[in-house]
Amino acid sequence: MFRLWVKLIDDNHLIKDIVVCDDTADSRTHKVMNSIEKACYEMDLSKPIWLKPIVRDFQIHAKCRFTKDAFIEEVPFDYMEIQVLEEDY
């Protein structure tokens, strides 16, 4: 089971969060992308852009932040943080 925690943070406060589960046989990359797409759909957000520093942080820590710069439209929060909670190997 793959689980991804998506949090919206504004002014150092958690304003919304969701945990997305994926038990498909897809690759880790596909699971991450599909989970982010599901979370953004549920939270009525556009999908963020993966900038190089974000990709590097996620590869190292399995956790990263998407600031307002990573979204095309204006968002009502300071950043969106994603974190892998559980991963099958």
PyMOL Python script that loads the backbone (N, CA, C, O; Angstrom):
from pymol import cmd

cmd.read_pdbstr("""\
ATOM      1  N   MET A   1       0.848  -1.183   0.000  1.00  0.00           N
ATOM      2  CA  MET A   1       0.000   0.000   0.000  1.00  0.00           C
ATOM      3  C   MET A   1       0.892   1.245   0.000  1.00  0.00           C
ATOM      4  O   MET A   1       1.854   1.336   0.763  1.00  0.00           O
ATOM      5  N   PHE A   2       0.564   2.168  -0.843  1.00  0.00           N
ATOM      6  CA  PHE A   2       1.260   3.443  -0.917  1.00  0.00           C
ATOM      7  C   PHE A   2       0.315   4.511  -0.379  1.00  0.00           C
ATOM      8  O   PHE A   2      -0.836   4.606  -0.805  1.00  0.00           O
ATOM      9  N   ARG A   3       0.811   5.314   0.560  1.00  0.00           N
ATOM     10  CA  ARG A   3      -0.013   6.390   1.123  1.00  0.00           C
ATOM     11  C   ARG A   3       0.760   7.707   1.068  1.00  0.00           C
ATOM     12  O   ARG A   3       1.928   7.770   1.452  1.00  0.00           O
ATOM     13  N   LEU A   4       0.097   8.749   0.591  1.00  0.00           N
ATOM     14  CA  LEU A   4       0.693  10.068   0.470  1.00  0.00           C
ATOM     15  C   LEU A   4      -0.156  11.057   1.260  1.00  0.00           C
ATOM     16  O   LEU A   4      -1.374  11.117   1.091  1.00  0.00           O
ATOM     17  N   TRP A   5       0.499  11.832   2.125  1.00  0.00           N
ATOM     18  CA  TRP A   5      -0.180  12.836   2.937  1.00  0.00           C
ATOM     19  C   TRP A   5       0.034  14.189   2.276  1.00  0.00           C
ATOM     20  O   TRP A   5       1.173  14.604   2.061  1.00  0.00           O
ATOM     21  N   VAL A   6      -1.049  14.873   1.954  1.00  0.00           N
ATOM     22  CA  VAL A   6      -0.998  16.184   1.317  1.00  0.00           C
ATOM     23  C   VAL A   6      -1.594  17.193   2.285  1.00  0.00           C
ATOM     24  O   VAL A   6      -2.729  17.041   2.737  1.00  0.00           O
ATOM     25  N   LYS A   7      -0.807  18.237   2.600  1.00  0.00           N
ATOM     26  CA  LYS A   7      -1.237  19.240   3.574  1.00  0.00           C
ATOM     27  C   LYS A   7      -1.167  20.629   2.961  1.00  0.00           C
ATOM     28  O   LYS A   7      -0.235  20.940   2.220  1.00  0.00           O
ATOM     29  N   LEU A   8      -2.157  21.466   3.273  1.00  0.00           N
ATOM     30  CA  LEU A   8      -2.136  22.873   2.890  1.00  0.00           C
ATOM     31  C   LEU A   8      -1.848  23.691   4.138  1.00  0.00           C
ATOM     32  O   LEU A   8      -2.557  23.574   5.138  1.00  0.00           O
ATOM     33  N   ILE A   9      -0.816  24.514   4.084  1.00  0.00           N
ATOM     34  CA  ILE A   9      -0.365  25.282   5.236  1.00  0.00           C
ATOM     35  C   ILE A   9      -0.476  26.767   4.914  1.00  0.00           C
ATOM     36  O   ILE A   9      -0.023  27.219   3.862  1.00  0.00           O
ATOM     37  N   ASP A  10      -1.079  27.518   5.824  1.00  0.00           N
ATOM     38  CA  ASP A  10      -1.162  28.964   5.684  1.00  0.00           C
ATOM     39  C   ASP A  10      -0.841  29.602   7.034  1.00  0.00           C
ATOM     40  O   ASP A  10      -1.458  29.279   8.049  1.00  0.00           O
ATOM     41  N   ASP A  11       0.118  30.500   7.030  1.00  0.00           N
ATOM     42  CA  ASP A  11       0.528  31.204   8.250  1.00  0.00           C
ATOM     43  C   ASP A  11       0.896  30.209   9.364  1.00  0.00           C
ATOM     44  O   ASP A  11       0.523  30.387  10.523  1.00  0.00           O
ATOM     45  N   ASN A  12       1.631  29.166   8.984  1.00  0.00           N
ATOM     46  CA  ASN A  12       2.091  28.093   9.888  1.00  0.00           C
ATOM     47  C   ASN A  12       0.960  27.319  10.544  1.00  0.00           C
ATOM     48  O   ASN A  12       1.142  26.753  11.622  1.00  0.00           O
ATOM     49  N   HIS A  13      -0.201  27.285   9.910  1.00  0.00           N
ATOM     50  CA  HIS A  13      -1.334  26.514  10.411  1.00  0.00           C
ATOM     51  C   HIS A  13      -1.808  25.555   9.324  1.00  0.00           C
ATOM     52  O   HIS A  13      -1.873  25.911   8.148  1.00  0.00           O
ATOM     53  N   LEU A  14      -2.129  24.355   9.731  1.00  0.00           N
ATOM     54  CA  LEU A  14      -2.692  23.373   8.823  1.00  0.00           C
ATOM     55  C   LEU A  14      -4.135  23.776   8.537  1.00  0.00           C
ATOM     56  O   LEU A  14      -4.957  23.834   9.452  1.00  0.00           O
ATOM     57  N   ILE A  15      -4.443  24.053   7.283  1.00  0.00           N
ATOM     58  CA  ILE A  15      -5.814  24.465   6.961  1.00  0.00           C
ATOM     59  C   ILE A  15      -6.621  23.332   6.322  1.00  0.00           C
ATOM     60  O   ILE A  15      -7.849  23.317   6.405  1.00  0.00           O
ATOM     61  N   LYS A  16      -5.931  22.387   5.686  1.00  0.00           N
ATOM     62  CA  LYS A  16      -6.621  21.257   5.071  1.00  0.00           C
ATOM     63  C   LYS A  16      -5.598  20.157   4.826  1.00  0.00           C
ATOM     64  O   LYS A  16      -4.437  20.439   4.530  1.00  0.00           O
ATOM     65  N   ASP A  17      -6.023  18.920   4.948  1.00  0.00           N
ATOM     66  CA  ASP A  17      -5.131  17.806   4.623  1.00  0.00           C
ATOM     67  C   ASP A  17      -5.941  16.617   4.126  1.00  0.00           C
ATOM     68  O   ASP A  17      -7.146  16.515   4.357  1.00  0.00           O
ATOM     69  N   ILE A  18      -5.249  15.733   3.447  1.00  0.00           N
ATOM     70  CA  ILE A  18      -5.873  14.530   2.916  1.00  0.00           C
ATOM     71  C   ILE A  18      -4.787  13.463   2.780  1.00  0.00           C
ATOM     72  O   ILE A  18      -3.643  13.771   2.446  1.00  0.00           O
ATOM     73  N   VAL A  19      -5.148  12.225   3.037  1.00  0.00           N
ATOM     74  CA  VAL A  19      -4.252  11.092   2.822  1.00  0.00           C
ATOM     75  C   VAL A  19      -4.822  10.294   1.652  1.00  0.00           C
ATOM     76  O   VAL A  19      -5.976   9.867   1.675  1.00  0.00           O
ATOM     77  N   VAL A  20      -3.991  10.102   0.633  1.00  0.00           N
ATOM     78  CA  VAL A  20      -4.410   9.380  -0.565  1.00  0.00           C
ATOM     79  C   VAL A  20      -3.711   8.020  -0.574  1.00  0.00           C
ATOM     80  O   VAL A  20      -2.493   7.935  -0.424  1.00  0.00           O
ATOM     81  N   CYS A  21      -4.494   6.972  -0.751  1.00  0.00           N
ATOM     82  CA  CYS A  21      -3.961   5.611  -0.799  1.00  0.00           C
ATOM     83  C   CYS A  21      -3.978   5.099  -2.237  1.00  0.00           C
ATOM     84  O   CYS A  21      -4.890   5.393  -3.010  1.00  0.00           O
ATOM     85  N   ASP A  22      -2.953   4.332  -2.573  1.00  0.00           N
ATOM     86  CA  ASP A  22      -2.853   3.764  -3.918  1.00  0.00           C
ATOM     87  C   ASP A  22      -2.293   2.354  -3.791  1.00  0.00           C
ATOM     88  O   ASP A  22      -1.155   2.168  -3.359  1.00  0.00           O
ATOM     89  N   ASP A  23      -3.087   1.369  -4.164  1.00  0.00           N
ATOM     90  CA  ASP A  23      -2.612  -0.015  -4.075  1.00  0.00           C
ATOM     91  C   ASP A  23      -2.469  -0.655  -5.452  1.00  0.00           C
ATOM     92  O   ASP A  23      -2.544  -1.877  -5.583  1.00  0.00           O
ATOM     93  N   THR A  24      -2.264   0.169  -6.477  1.00  0.00           N
ATOM     94  CA  THR A  24      -2.055  -0.348  -7.829  1.00  0.00           C
ATOM     95  C   THR A  24      -0.634  -0.881  -7.968  1.00  0.00           C
ATOM     96  O   THR A  24       0.189  -0.721  -7.066  1.00  0.00           O
ATOM     97  N   ALA A  25      -0.357  -1.507  -9.086  1.00  0.00           N
ATOM     98  CA  ALA A  25       0.975  -2.063  -9.349  1.00  0.00           C
ATOM     99  C   ALA A  25       1.847  -1.088 -10.136  1.00  0.00           C
ATOM    100  O   ALA A  25       2.862  -1.487 -10.707  1.00  0.00           O
ATOM    101  N   ASP A  26       1.461   0.176 -10.171  1.00  0.00           N
ATOM    102  CA  ASP A  26       2.221   1.193 -10.899  1.00  0.00           C
ATOM    103  C   ASP A  26       3.577   1.439 -10.241  1.00  0.00           C
ATOM    104  O   ASP A  26       3.836   0.974  -9.131  1.00  0.00           O
ATOM    105  N   SER A  27       4.429   2.175 -10.938  1.00  0.00           N
ATOM    106  CA  SER A  27       5.725   2.564 -10.381  1.00  0.00           C
ATOM    107  C   SER A  27       5.515   3.633  -9.305  1.00  0.00           C
ATOM    108  O   SER A  27       4.436   4.214  -9.190  1.00  0.00           O
ATOM    109  N   ARG A  28       6.556   3.876  -8.528  1.00  0.00           N
ATOM    110  CA  ARG A  28       6.470   4.875  -7.454  1.00  0.00           C
ATOM    111  C   ARG A  28       6.139   6.250  -8.032  1.00  0.00           C
ATOM    112  O   ARG A  28       5.324   6.982  -7.471  1.00  0.00           O
ATOM    113  N   THR A  29       6.765   6.595  -9.139  1.00  0.00           N
ATOM    114  CA  THR A  29       6.523   7.892  -9.766  1.00  0.00           C
ATOM    115  C   THR A  29       5.058   8.043 -10.170  1.00  0.00           C
ATOM    116  O   THR A  29       4.450   9.086  -9.928  1.00  0.00           O
ATOM    117  N   HIS A  30       4.493   7.010 -10.782  1.00  0.00           N
ATOM    118  CA  HIS A  30       3.086   7.062 -11.175  1.00  0.00           C
ATOM    119  C   HIS A  30       2.173   7.151  -9.950  1.00  0.00           C
ATOM    120  O   HIS A  30       1.168   7.861  -9.968  1.00  0.00           O
ATOM    121  N   LYS A  31       2.525   6.434  -8.900  1.00  0.00           N
ATOM    122  CA  LYS A  31       1.712   6.496  -7.683  1.00  0.00           C
ATOM    123  C   LYS A  31       1.727   7.901  -7.087  1.00  0.00           C
ATOM    124  O   LYS A  31       0.691   8.407  -6.656  1.00  0.00           O
ATOM    125  N   VAL A  32       2.896   8.528  -7.062  1.00  0.00           N
ATOM    126  CA  VAL A  32       3.006   9.896  -6.526  1.00  0.00           C
ATOM    127  C   VAL A  32       2.177  10.852  -7.376  1.00  0.00           C
ATOM    128  O   VAL A  32       1.384  11.630  -6.846  1.00  0.00           O
ATOM    129  N   MET A  33       2.358  10.795  -8.681  1.00  0.00           N
ATOM    130  CA  MET A  33       1.639  11.707  -9.580  1.00  0.00           C
ATOM    131  C   MET A  33       0.124  11.494  -9.503  1.00  0.00           C
ATOM    132  O   MET A  33      -0.636  12.461  -9.446  1.00  0.00           O
ATOM    133  N   ASN A  34      -0.311  10.249  -9.502  1.00  0.00           N
ATOM    134  CA  ASN A  34      -1.742   9.962  -9.398  1.00  0.00           C
ATOM    135  C   ASN A  34      -2.312  10.419  -8.062  1.00  0.00           C
ATOM    136  O   ASN A  34      -3.429  10.932  -8.007  1.00  0.00           O
ATOM    137  N   SER A  35      -1.555  10.238  -6.988  1.00  0.00           N
ATOM    138  CA  SER A  35      -2.018  10.650  -5.668  1.00  0.00           C
ATOM    139  C   SER A  35      -2.133  12.168  -5.578  1.00  0.00           C
ATOM    140  O   SER A  35      -3.094  12.687  -5.011  1.00  0.00           O
ATOM    141  N   ILE A  36      -1.160  12.875  -6.132  1.00  0.00           N
ATOM    142  CA  ILE A  36      -1.239  14.336  -6.126  1.00  0.00           C
ATOM    143  C   ILE A  36      -2.428  14.808  -6.955  1.00  0.00           C
ATOM    144  O   ILE A  36      -3.131  15.741  -6.568  1.00  0.00           O
ATOM    145  N   GLU A  37      -2.647  14.166  -8.083  1.00  0.00           N
ATOM    146  CA  GLU A  37      -3.788  14.534  -8.920  1.00  0.00           C
ATOM    147  C   GLU A  37      -5.109  14.315  -8.177  1.00  0.00           C
ATOM    148  O   GLU A  37      -5.997  15.166  -8.232  1.00  0.00           O
ATOM    149  N   LYS A  38      -5.244  13.187  -7.486  1.00  0.00           N
ATOM    150  CA  LYS A  38      -6.457  12.913  -6.707  1.00  0.00           C
ATOM    151  C   LYS A  38      -6.645  13.936  -5.591  1.00  0.00           C
ATOM    152  O   LYS A  38      -7.750  14.437  -5.380  1.00  0.00           O
ATOM    153  N   ALA A  39      -5.557  14.243  -4.876  1.00  0.00           N
ATOM    154  CA  ALA A  39      -5.638  15.201  -3.770  1.00  0.00           C
ATOM    155  C   ALA A  39      -6.011  16.596  -4.277  1.00  0.00           C
ATOM    156  O   ALA A  39      -6.847  17.276  -3.681  1.00  0.00           O
ATOM    157  N   CYS A  40      -5.400  17.010  -5.360  1.00  0.00           N
ATOM    158  CA  CYS A  40      -5.708  18.332  -5.917  1.00  0.00           C
ATOM    159  C   CYS A  40      -7.151  18.396  -6.401  1.00  0.00           C
ATOM    160  O   CYS A  40      -7.810  19.425  -6.252  1.00  0.00           O
ATOM    161  N   TYR A  41      -7.640  17.319  -6.971  1.00  0.00           N
ATOM    162  CA  TYR A  41      -9.038  17.274  -7.406  1.00  0.00           C
ATOM    163  C   TYR A  41      -9.966  17.413  -6.195  1.00  0.00           C
ATOM    164  O   TYR A  41     -10.931  18.176  -6.233  1.00  0.00           O
ATOM    165  N   GLU A  42      -9.670  16.674  -5.122  1.00  0.00           N
ATOM    166  CA  GLU A  42     -10.503  16.733  -3.912  1.00  0.00           C
ATOM    167  C   GLU A  42     -10.468  18.114  -3.253  1.00  0.00           C
ATOM    168  O   GLU A  42     -11.465  18.558  -2.685  1.00  0.00           O
ATOM    169  N   MET A  43      -9.321  18.789  -3.331  1.00  0.00           N
ATOM    170  CA  MET A  43      -9.171  20.105  -2.700  1.00  0.00           C
ATOM    171  C   MET A  43      -9.453  21.254  -3.662  1.00  0.00           C
ATOM    172  O   MET A  43      -9.297  22.422  -3.306  1.00  0.00           O
ATOM    173  N   ASP A  44      -9.871  20.918  -4.887  1.00  0.00           N
ATOM    174  CA  ASP A  44     -10.193  21.904  -5.914  1.00  0.00           C
ATOM    175  C   ASP A  44      -9.006  22.832  -6.214  1.00  0.00           C
ATOM    176  O   ASP A  44      -9.132  24.057  -6.187  1.00  0.00           O
ATOM    177  N   LEU A  45      -7.859  22.218  -6.498  1.00  0.00           N
ATOM    178  CA  LEU A  45      -6.633  22.947  -6.823  1.00  0.00           C
ATOM    179  C   LEU A  45      -6.113  22.505  -8.183  1.00  0.00           C
ATOM    180  O   LEU A  45      -6.415  21.410  -8.659  1.00  0.00           O
ATOM    181  N   SER A  46      -5.330  23.377  -8.793  1.00  0.00           N
ATOM    182  CA  SER A  46      -4.621  22.955  -9.999  1.00  0.00           C
ATOM    183  C   SER A  46      -3.412  22.133  -9.567  1.00  0.00           C
ATOM    184  O   SER A  46      -2.935  22.263  -8.439  1.00  0.00           O
ATOM    185  N   LYS A  47      -2.923  21.293 -10.465  1.00  0.00           N
ATOM    186  CA  LYS A  47      -1.748  20.485 -10.139  1.00  0.00           C
ATOM    187  C   LYS A  47      -0.517  21.391 -10.107  1.00  0.00           C
ATOM    188  O   LYS A  47      -0.376  22.269 -10.957  1.00  0.00           O
ATOM    189  N   PRO A  48       0.370  21.189  -9.141  1.00  0.00           N
ATOM    190  CA  PRO A  48       1.582  22.015  -9.061  1.00  0.00           C
ATOM    191  C   PRO A  48       2.633  21.603 -10.088  1.00  0.00           C
ATOM    192  O   PRO A  48       2.596  20.503 -10.641  1.00  0.00           O
ATOM    193  N   ILE A  49       3.552  22.501 -10.320  1.00  0.00           N
ATOM    194  CA  ILE A  49       4.659  22.262 -11.234  1.00  0.00           C
ATOM    195  C   ILE A  49       5.846  21.747 -10.422  1.00  0.00           C
ATOM    196  O   ILE A  49       6.170  22.298  -9.369  1.00  0.00           O
ATOM    197  N   TRP A  50       6.494  20.688 -10.917  1.00  0.00           N
ATOM    198  CA  TRP A  50       7.649  20.105 -10.234  1.00  0.00           C
ATOM    199  C   TRP A  50       8.914  20.856 -10.642  1.00  0.00           C
ATOM    200  O   TRP A  50       9.501  20.561 -11.684  1.00  0.00           O
ATOM    201  N   LEU A  51       9.333  21.813  -9.838  1.00  0.00           N
ATOM    202  CA  LEU A  51      10.577  22.538 -10.085  1.00  0.00           C
ATOM    203  C   LEU A  51      11.752  21.695  -9.589  1.00  0.00           C
ATOM    204  O   LEU A  51      11.567  20.821  -8.742  1.00  0.00           O
ATOM    205  N   LYS A  52      12.950  21.943 -10.102  1.00  0.00           N
ATOM    206  CA  LYS A  52      14.112  21.110  -9.770  1.00  0.00           C
ATOM    207  C   LYS A  52      14.386  20.988  -8.266  1.00  0.00           C
ATOM    208  O   LYS A  52      14.637  19.880  -7.793  1.00  0.00           O
ATOM    209  N   PRO A  53      14.348  22.083  -7.497  1.00  0.00           N
ATOM    210  CA  PRO A  53      14.592  21.924  -6.049  1.00  0.00           C
ATOM    211  C   PRO A  53      13.537  21.054  -5.358  1.00  0.00           C
ATOM    212  O   PRO A  53      13.838  20.354  -4.391  1.00  0.00           O
ATOM    213  N   ILE A  54      12.313  21.103  -5.858  1.00  0.00           N
ATOM    214  CA  ILE A  54      11.240  20.286  -5.280  1.00  0.00           C
ATOM    215  C   ILE A  54      11.500  18.811  -5.561  1.00  0.00           C
ATOM    216  O   ILE A  54      11.351  17.970  -4.675  1.00  0.00           O
ATOM    217  N   VAL A  55      11.885  18.503  -6.785  1.00  0.00           N
ATOM    218  CA  VAL A  55      12.188  17.119  -7.159  1.00  0.00           C
ATOM    219  C   VAL A  55      13.334  16.584  -6.306  1.00  0.00           C
ATOM    220  O   VAL A  55      13.266  15.462  -5.805  1.00  0.00           O
ATOM    221  N   ARG A  56      14.373  17.377  -6.143  1.00  0.00           N
ATOM    222  CA  ARG A  56      15.536  16.953  -5.349  1.00  0.00           C
ATOM    223  C   ARG A  56      15.133  16.681  -3.896  1.00  0.00           C
ATOM    224  O   ARG A  56      15.516  15.656  -3.332  1.00  0.00           O
ATOM    225  N   ASP A  57      14.369  17.583  -3.291  1.00  0.00           N
ATOM    226  CA  ASP A  57      13.920  17.370  -1.915  1.00  0.00           C
ATOM    227  C   ASP A  57      13.092  16.096  -1.788  1.00  0.00           C
ATOM    228  O   ASP A  57      13.251  15.334  -0.834  1.00  0.00           O
ATOM    229  N   PHE A  58      12.212  15.872  -2.752  1.00  0.00           N
ATOM    230  CA  PHE A  58      11.367  14.688  -2.680  1.00  0.00           C
ATOM    231  C   PHE A  58      12.171  13.408  -2.843  1.00  0.00           C
ATOM    232  O   PHE A  58      11.895  12.417  -2.166  1.00  0.00           O
ATOM    233  N   GLN A  59      13.154  13.411  -3.724  1.00  0.00           N
ATOM    234  CA  GLN A  59      13.990  12.229  -3.918  1.00  0.00           C
ATOM    235  C   GLN A  59      14.799  11.895  -2.667  1.00  0.00           C
ATOM    236  O   GLN A  59      14.997  10.722  -2.351  1.00  0.00           O
ATOM    237  N   ILE A  60      15.260  12.906  -1.967  1.00  0.00           N
ATOM    238  CA  ILE A  60      16.095  12.694  -0.781  1.00  0.00           C
ATOM    239  C   ILE A  60      15.261  12.346   0.451  1.00  0.00           C
ATOM    240  O   ILE A  60      15.586  11.407   1.177  1.00  0.00           O
ATOM    241  N   HIS A  61      14.190  13.097   0.685  1.00  0.00           N
ATOM    242  CA  HIS A  61      13.455  13.005   1.948  1.00  0.00           C
ATOM    243  C   HIS A  61      12.084  12.338   1.859  1.00  0.00           C
ATOM    244  O   HIS A  61      11.472  12.070   2.893  1.00  0.00           O
ATOM    245  N   ALA A  62      11.584  12.061   0.647  1.00  0.00           N
ATOM    246  CA  ALA A  62      10.217  11.568   0.445  1.00  0.00           C
ATOM    247  C   ALA A  62       9.207  12.559   1.007  1.00  0.00           C
ATOM    248  O   ALA A  62       8.135  12.182   1.479  1.00  0.00           O
ATOM    249  N   LYS A  63       9.578  13.839   0.943  1.00  0.00           N
ATOM    250  CA  LYS A  63       8.752  14.917   1.464  1.00  0.00           C
ATOM    251  C   LYS A  63       9.193  16.204   0.759  1.00  0.00           C
ATOM    252  O   LYS A  63      10.386  16.409   0.537  1.00  0.00           O
ATOM    253  N   CYS A  64       8.245  17.062   0.408  1.00  0.00           N
ATOM    254  CA  CYS A  64       8.618  18.327  -0.222  1.00  0.00           C
ATOM    255  C   CYS A  64       7.485  19.339  -0.080  1.00  0.00           C
ATOM    256  O   CYS A  64       6.367  19.009   0.316  1.00  0.00           O
ATOM    257  N   ARG A  65       7.818  20.588  -0.419  1.00  0.00           N
ATOM    258  CA  ARG A  65       6.852  21.680  -0.349  1.00  0.00           C
ATOM    259  C   ARG A  65       6.714  22.344  -1.708  1.00  0.00           C
ATOM    260  O   ARG A  65       7.697  22.622  -2.396  1.00  0.00           O
ATOM    261  N   PHE A  66       5.475  22.586  -2.067  1.00  0.00           N
ATOM    262  CA  PHE A  66       5.174  23.357  -3.266  1.00  0.00           C
ATOM    263  C   PHE A  66       4.728  24.740  -2.804  1.00  0.00           C
ATOM    264  O   PHE A  66       3.653  24.885  -2.223  1.00  0.00           O
ATOM    265  N   THR A  67       5.548  25.748  -3.060  1.00  0.00           N
ATOM    266  CA  THR A  67       5.178  27.114  -2.686  1.00  0.00           C
ATOM    267  C   THR A  67       4.233  27.679  -3.742  1.00  0.00           C
ATOM    268  O   THR A  67       3.902  27.008  -4.719  1.00  0.00           O
ATOM    269  N   LYS A  68       3.808  28.912  -3.532  1.00  0.00           N
ATOM    270  CA  LYS A  68       2.892  29.561  -4.468  1.00  0.00           C
ATOM    271  C   LYS A  68       3.472  29.636  -5.876  1.00  0.00           C
ATOM    272  O   LYS A  68       2.725  29.674  -6.854  1.00  0.00           O
ATOM    273  N   ASP A  69       4.804  29.657  -5.986  1.00  0.00           N
ATOM    274  CA  ASP A  69       5.454  29.729  -7.295  1.00  0.00           C
ATOM    275  C   ASP A  69       5.223  28.477  -8.137  1.00  0.00           C
ATOM    276  O   ASP A  69       5.349  28.524  -9.360  1.00  0.00           O
ATOM    277  N   ALA A  70       4.888  27.365  -7.498  1.00  0.00           N
ATOM    278  CA  ALA A  70       4.704  26.105  -8.213  1.00  0.00           C
ATOM    279  C   ALA A  70       3.291  25.954  -8.788  1.00  0.00           C
ATOM    280  O   ALA A  70       3.000  24.963  -9.457  1.00  0.00           O
ATOM    281  N   PHE A  71       2.425  26.917  -8.535  1.00  0.00           N
ATOM    282  CA  PHE A  71       1.053  26.863  -9.033  1.00  0.00           C
ATOM    283  C   PHE A  71       0.835  27.958 -10.073  1.00  0.00           C
ATOM    284  O   PHE A  71       1.329  29.076  -9.922  1.00  0.00           O
ATOM    285  N   ILE A  72       0.110  27.637 -11.107  1.00  0.00           N
ATOM    286  CA  ILE A  72      -0.164  28.614 -12.162  1.00  0.00           C
ATOM    287  C   ILE A  72      -1.186  29.641 -11.683  1.00  0.00           C
ATOM    288  O   ILE A  72      -1.023  30.841 -11.908  1.00  0.00           O
ATOM    289  N   GLU A  73      -2.228  29.168 -11.028  1.00  0.00           N
ATOM    290  CA  GLU A  73      -3.243  30.086 -10.523  1.00  0.00           C
ATOM    291  C   GLU A  73      -2.914  30.496  -9.090  1.00  0.00           C
ATOM    292  O   GLU A  73      -2.092  29.864  -8.427  1.00  0.00           O
ATOM    293  N   GLU A  74      -3.553  31.539  -8.631  1.00  0.00           N
ATOM    294  CA  GLU A  74      -3.323  32.012  -7.261  1.00  0.00           C
ATOM    295  C   GLU A  74      -3.965  31.033  -6.276  1.00  0.00           C
ATOM    296  O   GLU A  74      -5.078  30.555  -6.494  1.00  0.00           O
ATOM    297  N   VAL A  75      -3.245  30.745  -5.192  1.00  0.00           N
ATOM    298  CA  VAL A  75      -3.734  29.790  -4.198  1.00  0.00           C
ATOM    299  C   VAL A  75      -3.880  30.485  -2.847  1.00  0.00           C
ATOM    300  O   VAL A  75      -3.113  31.395  -2.533  1.00  0.00           O
ATOM    301  N   PRO A  76      -4.865  30.060  -2.041  1.00  0.00           N
ATOM    302  CA  PRO A  76      -5.137  30.730  -0.764  1.00  0.00           C
ATOM    303  C   PRO A  76      -4.344  30.151   0.417  1.00  0.00           C
ATOM    304  O   PRO A  76      -4.869  30.083   1.529  1.00  0.00           O
ATOM    305  N   PHE A  77      -3.112  29.741   0.197  1.00  0.00           N
ATOM    306  CA  PHE A  77      -2.279  29.196   1.263  1.00  0.00           C
ATOM    307  C   PHE A  77      -0.828  29.504   0.951  1.00  0.00           C
ATOM    308  O   PHE A  77      -0.501  29.913  -0.163  1.00  0.00           O
ATOM    309  N   ASP A  78       0.056  29.307   1.945  1.00  0.00           N
ATOM    310  CA  ASP A  78       1.478  29.603   1.760  1.00  0.00           C
ATOM    311  C   ASP A  78       2.202  28.496   0.987  1.00  0.00           C
ATOM    312  O   ASP A  78       3.017  28.777   0.108  1.00  0.00           O
ATOM    313  N   TYR A  79       1.901  27.245   1.320  1.00  0.00           N
ATOM    314  CA  TYR A  79       2.517  26.140   0.593  1.00  0.00           C
ATOM    315  C   TYR A  79       1.719  24.859   0.781  1.00  0.00           C
ATOM    316  O   TYR A  79       0.935  24.717   1.719  1.00  0.00           O
ATOM    317  N   MET A  80       1.945  23.931  -0.147  1.00  0.00           N
ATOM    318  CA  MET A  80       1.373  22.590  -0.059  1.00  0.00           C
ATOM    319  C   MET A  80       2.532  21.637   0.191  1.00  0.00           C
ATOM    320  O   MET A  80       3.523  21.648  -0.539  1.00  0.00           O
ATOM    321  N   GLU A  81       2.405  20.825   1.211  1.00  0.00           N
ATOM    322  CA  GLU A  81       3.460  19.872   1.546  1.00  0.00           C
ATOM    323  C   GLU A  81       2.956  18.465   1.283  1.00  0.00           C
ATOM    324  O   GLU A  81       1.822  18.126   1.623  1.00  0.00           O
ATOM    325  N   ILE A  82       3.813  17.645   0.671  1.00  0.00           N
ATOM    326  CA  ILE A  82       3.467  16.240   0.472  1.00  0.00           C
ATOM    327  C   ILE A  82       4.506  15.383   1.176  1.00  0.00           C
ATOM    328  O   ILE A  82       5.686  15.728   1.234  1.00  0.00           O
ATOM    329  N   GLN A  83       4.043  14.260   1.708  1.00  0.00           N
ATOM    330  CA  GLN A  83       4.939  13.358   2.421  1.00  0.00           C
ATOM    331  C   GLN A  83       4.465  11.927   2.219  1.00  0.00           C
ATOM    332  O   GLN A  83       3.282  11.622   2.374  1.00  0.00           O
ATOM    333  N   VAL A  84       5.396  11.062   1.875  1.00  0.00           N
ATOM    334  CA  VAL A  84       5.085   9.640   1.738  1.00  0.00           C
ATOM    335  C   VAL A  84       4.986   9.045   3.142  1.00  0.00           C
ATOM    336  O   VAL A  84       5.939   9.115   3.918  1.00  0.00           O
ATOM    337  N   LEU A  85       3.848   8.467   3.464  1.00  0.00           N
ATOM    338  CA  LEU A  85       3.642   7.856   4.784  1.00  0.00           C
ATOM    339  C   LEU A  85       3.975   6.374   4.769  1.00  0.00           C
ATOM    340  O   LEU A  85       4.535   5.847   5.730  1.00  0.00           O
ATOM    341  N   GLU A  86       3.630   5.705   3.682  1.00  0.00           N
ATOM    342  CA  GLU A  86       3.831   4.265   3.593  1.00  0.00           C
ATOM    343  C   GLU A  86       4.131   3.912   2.141  1.00  0.00           C
ATOM    344  O   GLU A  86       3.538   4.460   1.211  1.00  0.00           O
ATOM    345  N   GLU A  87       5.054   2.996   1.978  1.00  0.00           N
ATOM    346  CA  GLU A  87       5.472   2.609   0.646  1.00  0.00           C
ATOM    347  C   GLU A  87       5.719   1.116   0.600  1.00  0.00           C
ATOM    348  O   GLU A  87       6.326   0.567   1.520  1.00  0.00           O
ATOM    349  N   ASP A  88       5.255   0.433  -0.467  1.00  0.00           N
ATOM    350  CA  ASP A  88       5.597  -0.975  -0.612  1.00  0.00           C
ATOM    351  C   ASP A  88       6.847  -1.075  -1.467  1.00  0.00           C
ATOM    352  O   ASP A  88       7.075  -0.283  -2.382  1.00  0.00           O
ATOM    353  N   TYR A  89       7.625  -2.053  -1.143  1.00  0.00           N
ATOM    354  CA  TYR A  89       8.899  -2.212  -1.866  1.00  0.00           C
ATOM    355  C   TYR A  89       8.910  -3.459  -2.681  1.00  0.00           C
ATOM    356  O   TYR A  89       9.900  -3.751  -3.351  1.00  0.00           O
TER     357      TYR A  89
END
""", "prot")
cmd.dss("prot")
cmd.show_as("cartoon", "prot")
cmd.util.cbc("prot")
cmd.orient("prot")
